[in-house]
Amino acid sequence: MVEQHAKGTGGAKRVLLVGGGHAHVAVLADWIRRGPLPGARSVLLTPEPTLRYSGMVPGWIAGQHEQGDGLVDLVALAARAGVELVQDRCVALDPDARTVTTANGARIAFDFASFDTGGEGRGARLLGADPRLLDVRPISAFVARLAALPAPAHVVIAGGGAGGVELAFAMRNRAGAGTPPSVSLATGAGGLLPGFAPAVQRRTARALTRQGIAMLASDVRFESGAVAAGGQSLEPVDLVIAATGSAAPGWLRASGIAADAAGYMAVDAQHCSISHPHILAAGDVAARADRPLAHSGVHAVFAGPVLAANLRALLDGHTPRRAYHPRPHSLYLLNTGDGSAIASYGSLSAEGRWVLALKHRIDKAWIAQYAALARGV
Ligand SMILES: Cc1cc2nc3c(=O)[nH]c(=O)nc-3n(C[C@H](O)[C@H](O)[C@H](O)COP(=O)(O)OP(=O)(O)OC[C@H]3O[C@@H](n4cnc5c(N)ncnc54)[C@H](O)[C@@H]3O)c2cc1C
């Protein structure tokens, strides 16, 4: 089917979006609002029919949202954008031949492609394999597995970044858990919220202590079948959640496209590959070659319109000019699971129920804009 698509374009340029992540939904939105790319046939390759908005997952665990909230309907968006949706995943990229191979063995040819697949979980690699290990990536599988698990009595969260911190608070306040589970947050040598201002780190540490969440400044590992940190056993443990960041996909590393030292696709300020400018990328799968840029949903979201503009330029035969200039600071709102949240903006921090209300407002507005586009209103 896809081969046919690739061949039967009647001279139209073939544009391939790989992954329906936080940046690509903005590309689909652009094509819905401004009309599809003139003279192009477009395909969205996605293993799932929806995108789960990670920012609302801790709120779901804490009972602030339903499980079905925080989903973007990729099928409806693609249909409205005039894009063929192929439900499959990319397993290989040949940037010179301009093809992508899918898990089902289809080969999709493209003239221009854009990647927004996120990274891959690396919990098993860092902690070791164990049936109690639950990686937050991919986030949709995480939600499905967590929903199906019996309520744990003792949970260990591995990873002291924003995701790990929010999940520690969320699990401590897990909806319908009866007796709240005991929660340990192992931050590893990087400590609590690396890269955040000391005021935010202090506030968060106080909130963790207030809620009875133990903090461990060492790495968690499965050693001889037991959960251990800093040489000490943490048993009995029912569940270990790995929020240890993501790794570059193996197929990207194998593709030969320019990558940073960690294997992420190296892109310029216009989010074009520095070795293959007809290929773009944004979100966690990309690494800016011109400056450091944290892997976070905020940057994926803001880079989306840049991808949209630069894909249009490429199709028009122009050099992509639209650059993504991140603001000096990003606003992070950390849900503490107990009806409150901590705000972080550069060196500034704040805390309270109003911060959570603000977070809910921003998150729901983001989801609502895509729901409206999907409905055609
Ligand atoms: C619990 C938690 C809370 C978070 N909260 C925040 C927050 O509040 N703010 C913030 O800025 N960041 C937050 N983050 C980080 C954020 O989730 C990521 O940085 C963000 O999801 C990256 O977006 P992305 O578009 O790169 O990838 P994703 O959102 O992961 O989307 C990638 C898409 O690509 C698809 N895909 C994957 N592999 C393939 C493949 N091989 N072929 C085709 N498609 C593929 C996936 O199905 C998915 O739909 C949080 C992370 C966690 C774990």
The ligand as a Gaussian input file, in Angstrom:
#p B3LYP/6-31G(d) Opt

LIG

0 1
 C        5.771000      11.705000      33.400000
 C        6.314000      12.735000      32.481000
 C        5.874000      14.032000      32.543000
 C        6.386000      14.990000      31.691000
 N        5.917000      16.261000      31.808000
 C        6.444000      17.205000      31.022000
 C        5.996000      18.545000      31.145000
 O        5.116000      18.857000      31.957000
 N        6.562000      19.475000      30.335000
 C        7.540000      19.152000      29.429000
 O        8.042000      20.028000      28.727000
 N        7.994000      17.883000      29.293000
 C        7.458000      16.908000      30.062000
 N        7.915000      15.623000      29.938000
 C        8.887000      15.301000      28.864000
 C        8.103000      15.039000      27.585000
 O        7.287000      13.908000      27.744000
 C        8.970000      14.741000      26.377000
 O       10.045000      15.620000      26.305000
 C        8.090000      14.884000      25.131000
 O        7.107000      13.865000      25.134000
 C        8.891000      14.796000      23.885000
 O        8.005000      14.962000      22.801000
 P        8.337000      14.300000      21.414000
 O        7.368000      14.879000      20.458000
 O        9.772000      14.379000      21.122000
 O        8.044000      12.733000      21.600000
 P        6.761000      11.964000      22.096000
 O        5.815000      12.822000      22.794000
 O        7.320000      10.766000      22.813000
 O        6.053000      11.491000      20.761000
 C        6.679000      10.601000      19.891000
 C        5.644000       9.902000      19.055000
 O        6.329000       9.111000      18.097000
 C        5.807000       7.816000      18.046000
 N        6.908000       6.915000      17.737000
 C        7.832000       6.412000      18.575000
 N        8.678000       5.613000      17.925000
 C        8.293000       5.621000      16.622000
 C        8.790000       4.992000      15.443000
 N        9.843000       4.190000      15.476000
 N        8.144000       5.215000      14.277000
 C        7.070000       6.031000      14.236000
 N        6.563000       6.661000      15.321000
 C        7.172000       6.461000      16.502000
 C        5.212000       7.565000      19.425000
 O        4.133000       6.674000      19.326000
 C        4.759000       8.958000      19.858000
 O        3.420000       9.195000      19.550000
 C        7.400000      14.641000      30.765000
 C        7.861000      13.340000      30.696000
 C        7.328000      12.385000      31.540000
 C        7.854000      10.972000      31.450000

